[in-house]
Every structure is written in structure tokens, then in C-alpha cells.
Amino acid sequence: MQLYTINTGYFKLDGGAMFGVVPKVLWSKTNPADDKNLCPWAMRSLLIEDGKRLILIDNGIGDKQDDNFLRHYYLHGEENLHQSLNKYGFHADDITDVFLTHLHFDHCGGSVKWSKDKSRYVMTFKNANYWSNKQHWDWAINPNNREKASFLKENILPIQDSGHLSFVDKSMKNFDFFDILFVDGHTDSQMIPHIQYKGYTIVFAADLLPSTGHIPLPYVMGYDTKPLVTLKEKELFLNNAYDNQYIIYLQHDNYNECCTLKKTDRGVRLDKTFQLSDL
């Protein structure tokens, strides 16, 4: 097995929204904001090469949204999904499986693209099965008012209409690529992959732990639908990550790709940061 970091691009989000009730004087120490209170964030995906399978975990914001939508998110940087795949000698058509941790636009927007004549939506990864789970899928296609702006029908419905959609059963009987932790605080039934690699457990943290700046327990995103549930889930996760020496792969951290944790008198805290390629 081989793992590859896939950088799909960078965007900006309001720092207050990303850190909830935590005052700016505290969160800005790790995530400084610009004059509009915006902080830069990565949209980092992960590619797993295992035999004949190429499994892509999440795929960024995509490129089919119009300028009116994208102007709110200040996309920047030179890297994108397809360039990152090409860097390792892969093409979108090589992907066999697309695993979607959840269906917010910055995680699944690259799943679908315009046809060449822009008359219809087509699958970006035309040879891949797209994996979600039934509970989260139903949550996304019948969105609540809080998350409605994050669940875009053009990112989601074409996957099912094309016949490419598969569901992970929570019993895991139909899915053997890696272990999955299901969490509900950020959104219903978000999936957190745990991958065995070179003797380590690599955890794709998604929006359970967006960055090293979110490690202290009260640092919970304002975007989370159930912040008190996130608090409990994060505490359990951080303790398990420390006890089992997990390597946490950070999807949204603008500055750090991977990290480990340590125990202190203030609880679990950041230990080391490094690149996945360092392993």
C-alpha cells in the first residue's frame, strides 16, 4: 500500500465561524486572520494505492461552481485536484473508489463536473464507485436549514443518478478498505477513516479535527450542528489517538499536514507535526 497527499486547493473562511465560542485573541495565535477576519484553510485529500485499487478520500470544492458562489471563499494557490493526481502519475479515470467523509461542498464538490458542452453534469471519476452511507445521504438530500448552504444538490444527486453511488453499512460487512469511525457532531454520520500503513494508524480527521488549532476541547467549529456532541466525540477521539499513537492527517490545516499528540496537565495537546511523506 502507498498513500499520497492530494492537495485540491485552498480557501478562506471566517475565523470566528471556524472556532465557535473561542475568542479571537486565543485562536488567532495558531490561525492568524486577515483584515476581513478570514483565515486560510487547506482542502487536502488522500489517495490510497492498494493493489489494483486507487481510493480517493474526499475531493475538494471542484471547479463547476460559478463566480458568485466562489467569491465568498477566496480560492487561492496553484495546486488543484487533477494536478495533484498527475504529480504521482495518476489520472481521474484511474480512480476506482471515491470515499466521501461527508457531503459538504468543500469535501465532495470535485465529485461531479460539467460535460464538455456544459449541458449536463457528469462524473469526474467515471470508473469509480462513490461511497457514502445511507444515514448521511438521507440527511444531505433533505437538508436542514442550518446546513442547506453546504449540501449542494449538483454535488450530490448526479452521483446517484449516474448509478455510481454505493453505501457503507455501519456493520462494515460491505467495506474492507479501512476501518471507519462514525461521528455525528459536525454533521450526521460523518465518516472518519482509520488506515493501517507502515505499522502506523493514519486517521483522516476530516471535520472532526480540522486543524491543530482545534485540538483543545472547547475549540469547536460554529458550523457543527451539535457542538456538545462534537465535544464528547472529540474528547474520546483525542484520548484514543494518544493512547494508540495515531498519526492524524489534517484535511483543513493550512500549515500542518500530519500530527501526533501528547498528554499534558491541560489535557491532550499537539506533539509533533510532519509531512505524510516523512513516514
Backbone torsions as a table, in degrees:
resi	resn	phi	psi	omega
1	MET	NA	144.0	176.2
2	GLN	-134.9	138.3	177.1
3	LEU	-111.6	141.6	-179.9
4	TYR	-130.8	135.0	173.2
5	THR	-76.4	127.4	179.1
6	ILE	-117.1	106.4	178.5
7	ASN	-89.0	117.1	-177.0
8	THR	-97.4	-4.1	179.8
9	GLY	134.4	-179.3	-177.2
10	TYR	-133.3	148.7	177.5
11	PHE	-142.6	178.5	-179.9
12	LYS	-124.3	141.6	175.5
13	LEU	-136.0	155.1	179.7
14	ASP	-60.8	129.9	-177.5
15	GLY	-63.7	-37.6	178.6
16	GLY	-63.5	-40.8	178.3
17	ALA	-65.4	-34.0	-177.7
18	MET	-76.3	-20.1	-177.0
19	PHE	-122.4	9.1	170.9
20	GLY	59.3	-125.7	-173.3
21	VAL	-81.3	-4.3	-178.1
22	VAL	-73.8	130.2	-178.8
23	PRO	-64.3	149.5	-179.1
24	LYS	-59.0	-34.7	-178.7
25	VAL	-59.5	-23.1	178.8
26	LEU	-93.2	-52.3	-175.1
27	TRP	-69.7	-24.8	-178.4
28	SER	-70.3	-11.5	176.2
29	LYS	-66.6	-33.9	179.4
30	THR	-102.8	-24.1	-175.8
31	ASN	-135.0	76.0	-178.3
32	PRO	-61.0	142.4	-177.9
33	ALA	-105.1	160.1	174.9
34	ASP	-86.1	-171.2	-175.8
35	ASP	-69.8	-8.8	175.2
36	LYS	-101.9	9.5	-178.9
37	ASN	69.9	21.4	-179.5
38	LEU	-97.5	138.4	176.3
39	CYS	-112.0	145.3	176.5
40	PRO	-80.5	142.8	-179.2
41	TRP	-137.0	146.8	175.8
42	ALA	-84.7	159.8	167.1
43	MET	-125.4	82.4	-168.4
44	ARG	-99.6	120.9	176.4
45	SER	-103.2	177.1	-177.8
46	LEU	-137.3	133.2	178.1
47	LEU	-110.9	130.9	178.8
48	ILE	-113.5	119.7	174.3
49	GLU	-103.3	115.6	-176.4
50	ASP	-139.5	98.8	-175.5
51	GLY	64.3	-125.2	-179.8
52	LYS	-88.7	0.0	-177.6
53	ARG	-97.5	139.8	171.4
54	LEU	-124.3	108.7	-172.9
55	ILE	-109.2	119.6	179.2
56	LEU	-103.8	124.0	177.3
57	ILE	-96.8	114.1	-177.3
58	ASP	60.4	166.3	-174.7
59	ASN	-152.8	20.1	172.1
60	GLY	78.3	-163.3	-170.7
61	ILE	-86.7	-17.4	-178.6
62	GLY	77.8	-172.2	-176.3
63	ASP	-133.6	16.8	-176.5
64	LYS	-97.0	-10.4	-179.0
65	GLN	-73.3	151.9	-178.1
66	ASP	-81.1	170.1	-176.8
67	ASP	-62.4	-32.4	179.9
68	ASN	-62.7	-36.4	176.8
69	PHE	-74.9	-48.4	-172.2
70	LEU	-69.9	-23.2	-177.1
71	ARG	-64.7	-18.9	178.5
72	HIS	-78.1	-14.0	-170.1
73	TYR	-118.9	-1.5	168.6
74	TYR	49.6	57.1	177.9
75	LEU	-60.1	138.4	-178.6
76	HIS	-152.9	170.9	-178.5
77	GLY	94.5	160.9	-176.0
78	GLU	-92.8	-16.6	-173.8
79	GLU	-84.2	147.7	172.8
80	ASN	-146.5	173.6	-174.6
81	LEU	-56.0	-51.1	-173.0
82	HIS	-72.2	-36.8	175.5
83	GLN	-63.2	-38.8	-179.4
84	SER	-67.2	-39.6	175.4
85	LEU	-64.3	-44.5	-178.5
86	ASN	-63.3	-30.1	179.2
87	LYS	-56.1	-33.1	-178.9
88	TYR	-102.1	10.6	176.8
89	GLY	84.5	20.8	-178.7
90	PHE	-113.8	159.0	177.5
91	HIS	-127.6	157.5	179.1
92	ALA	-54.4	-34.0	-178.7
93	ASP	-69.8	-14.4	179.8
94	ASP	-81.8	-18.4	-175.3
95	ILE	-68.5	128.4	179.8
96	THR	-96.4	-26.8	-176.6
97	ASP	-145.7	134.3	174.2
98	VAL	-115.3	115.2	-178.9
99	PHE	-102.3	122.2	-175.8
100	LEU	-107.2	111.5	-178.7
101	THR	-59.2	-39.2	171.9
102	HIS	-164.3	174.9	-166.2
103	LEU	-106.8	23.7	170.1
104	HIS	-67.7	149.2	-168.0
105	PHE	-59.9	-29.5	-177.6
106	ASP	-80.9	-2.1	178.0
107	HIS	-110.9	-25.9	-173.8
108	CYS	-127.7	2.7	-175.4
109	GLY	-62.2	-25.6	178.8
110	GLY	-80.4	0.1	-178.7
111	SER	-67.9	-32.5	-170.9
112	VAL	-125.6	145.4	177.9
113	LYS	-138.3	169.6	173.8
114	TRP	-74.7	147.9	167.7
115	SER	-66.2	167.1	-175.6
116	LYS	-58.5	-35.4	179.7
117	ASP	-92.7	6.4	178.9
118	LYS	57.0	34.0	178.9
119	SER	-97.4	-15.5	-177.0
120	ARG	-161.2	166.6	175.9
121	TYR	-91.8	141.7	177.2
122	VAL	-133.5	164.0	-179.6
123	MET	-74.6	129.9	175.2
124	THR	-63.8	-38.2	-178.3
125	PHE	-111.5	84.3	-166.1
126	LYS	-70.6	-16.5	-179.3
127	ASN	-105.5	11.5	-172.6
128	ALA	-106.8	149.1	162.3
129	ASN	-83.7	137.4	177.7
130	TYR	-104.1	124.3	-173.5
131	TRP	-106.5	123.8	168.1
132	SER	-130.2	-161.1	170.1
133	ASN	-134.2	152.9	-170.4
134	LYS	-60.0	-41.0	-177.4
135	GLN	-64.3	-45.1	-179.6
136	HIS	-71.6	-38.2	178.7
137	TRP	-57.8	-47.9	179.5
138	ASP	-62.7	-36.7	177.0
139	TRP	-62.8	-39.8	-175.0
140	ALA	-77.2	-36.6	-177.3
141	ILE	-83.9	-8.6	172.1
142	ASN	-125.2	66.3	-166.3
143	PRO	-69.8	145.0	171.4
144	ASN	-77.9	163.0	-175.6
145	ASN	-63.8	-27.6	-179.2
146	ARG	-69.9	-36.1	-174.9
147	GLU	-106.0	-0.6	-172.3
148	LYS	-55.1	-37.3	-178.4
149	ALA	-72.4	-14.4	180.0
150	SER	-95.2	-23.5	178.4
151	PHE	-98.6	97.8	-177.2
152	LEU	-95.7	123.7	-174.1
153	LYS	-59.0	-32.1	-179.0
154	GLU	-70.1	-18.1	175.2
155	ASN	-85.2	-20.5	-165.7
156	ILE	-113.2	-56.6	-171.8
157	LEU	-61.8	-36.9	178.6
158	PRO	-61.0	-24.6	178.9
159	ILE	-64.2	-45.7	178.3
160	GLN	-70.0	-43.6	-177.8
161	ASP	-61.3	-30.3	-177.9
162	SER	-81.2	-11.3	-177.6
163	GLY	84.0	12.1	-177.0
164	HIS	-94.3	-2.7	-173.0
165	LEU	-82.7	132.7	172.0
166	SER	-129.7	152.6	179.9
167	PHE	-113.0	137.0	170.8
168	VAL	-83.4	123.4	174.5
169	ASP	-80.2	139.6	-177.9
170	LYS	-64.4	-17.5	174.2
171	SER	-75.8	-13.7	179.4
172	MET	67.6	16.1	-179.0
173	LYS	-68.8	-23.0	-177.0
174	ASN	-110.5	19.6	-176.1
175	PHE	-149.5	118.8	-175.4
176	ASP	-130.0	21.5	-179.1
177	PHE	-76.4	-37.7	-179.4
178	PHE	-167.6	170.0	176.4
179	ASP	-81.4	153.6	-177.3
180	ILE	-131.2	132.4	169.1
181	LEU	-98.5	125.1	177.3
182	PHE	-95.8	128.5	-179.9
183	VAL	-132.8	154.3	-170.0
184	ASP	-124.8	-2.1	-174.0
185	GLY	-72.3	-43.6	-179.6
186	HIS	-73.7	-49.2	175.8
187	THR	-155.1	162.5	-174.0
188	ASP	-67.3	125.7	174.4
189	SER	59.2	44.6	168.0
190	GLN	-66.0	142.9	-177.1
191	MET	-110.6	129.2	-177.9
192	ILE	-115.1	104.2	-178.3
193	PRO	-69.6	140.4	172.8
194	HIS	-119.8	114.4	-169.7
195	ILE	-115.5	129.2	176.5
196	GLN	-85.7	123.0	-171.9
197	TYR	-151.8	118.7	176.8
198	LYS	53.0	36.6	179.2
199	GLY	83.8	1.1	178.9
200	TYR	-110.5	159.9	166.5
201	THR	-103.4	113.7	178.1
202	ILE	-95.4	123.4	-179.8
203	VAL	-108.9	118.8	174.6
204	PHE	-80.9	102.4	-164.7
205	ALA	-78.5	-17.4	178.8
206	ALA	47.6	-132.3	-176.8
207	ASP	-98.7	10.5	167.7
208	LEU	-71.1	-38.6	177.3
209	LEU	-141.8	87.4	-173.4
210	PRO	-65.7	-30.7	-174.8
211	SER	-157.2	169.0	175.4
212	THR	-63.3	-26.6	177.9
213	GLY	-66.0	-14.4	-179.9
214	HIS	-97.9	7.7	-177.6
215	ILE	-66.3	-44.7	177.4
216	PRO	-57.6	137.7	-170.5
217	LEU	-54.4	-43.8	-176.8
218	PRO	-69.9	-10.0	-176.7
219	TYR	-81.3	81.0	-176.7
220	VAL	-115.9	135.6	-176.5
221	MET	-65.0	143.7	172.4
222	GLY	-65.7	-17.8	178.7
223	TYR	-75.1	-17.9	-175.2
224	ASP	-67.5	133.9	-177.0
225	THR	-74.5	-28.3	-178.5
226	LYS	-133.8	78.5	-172.7
227	PRO	-60.5	-33.8	179.2
228	LEU	-70.4	-31.6	173.9
229	VAL	-67.6	-43.8	176.5
230	THR	-55.8	-43.0	-178.3
231	LEU	-57.2	-46.0	180.0
232	LYS	-69.3	-43.0	-179.7
233	GLU	-64.3	-40.1	-178.2
234	LYS	-68.7	-40.3	178.9
235	GLU	-61.0	-45.6	178.9
236	LEU	-64.3	-43.6	-179.5
237	PHE	-62.5	-47.3	-177.8
238	LEU	-62.4	-39.9	178.3
239	ASN	-67.3	-40.5	176.4
240	ASN	-65.1	-39.9	-179.8
241	ALA	-63.1	-40.7	177.3
242	TYR	-68.4	-49.5	-176.3
243	ASP	-60.6	-35.4	-175.4
244	ASN	-102.9	6.6	176.6
245	GLN	56.1	43.8	177.4
246	TYR	-66.4	149.5	166.5
247	ILE	-99.4	122.4	-176.5
248	ILE	-96.6	121.2	178.0
249	TYR	-94.1	119.0	-168.6
250	LEU	-97.2	114.7	-174.2
251	GLN	-74.5	-36.0	-171.3
252	HIS	-111.5	-3.6	-177.1
253	ASP	-68.9	121.0	-177.7
254	ASN	-70.9	-21.1	-170.4
255	TYR	-114.2	-25.1	-172.9
256	ASN	-129.6	136.3	-178.7
257	GLU	-93.0	-44.4	-179.6
258	CYS	-135.5	156.8	176.5
259	CYS	-151.6	162.0	168.1
260	THR	-120.7	171.1	-173.3
261	LEU	-123.5	160.8	175.1
262	LYS	-139.1	159.9	176.4
263	LYS	-94.5	135.0	176.7
264	THR	-132.1	177.1	177.9
265	ASP	-71.3	-7.3	175.5
266	ARG	-103.2	8.5	-178.6
267	GLY	104.8	-165.1	179.6
268	VAL	-71.3	133.8	-178.3
269	ARG	-139.1	170.9	179.1
270	LEU	-64.5	137.0	174.9
271	ASP	-107.5	-82.0	-176.9
272	LYS	-119.9	152.2	172.6
273	THR	-122.8	149.1	-176.3
274	PHE	-168.1	174.6	176.8
275	GLN	-91.7	149.3	177.1
276	LEU	-58.1	-37.2	-178.9
277	SER	-66.0	-12.3	178.0
278	ASP	-74.3	-17.1	-177.0
279	LEU	-72.6	NA	NA
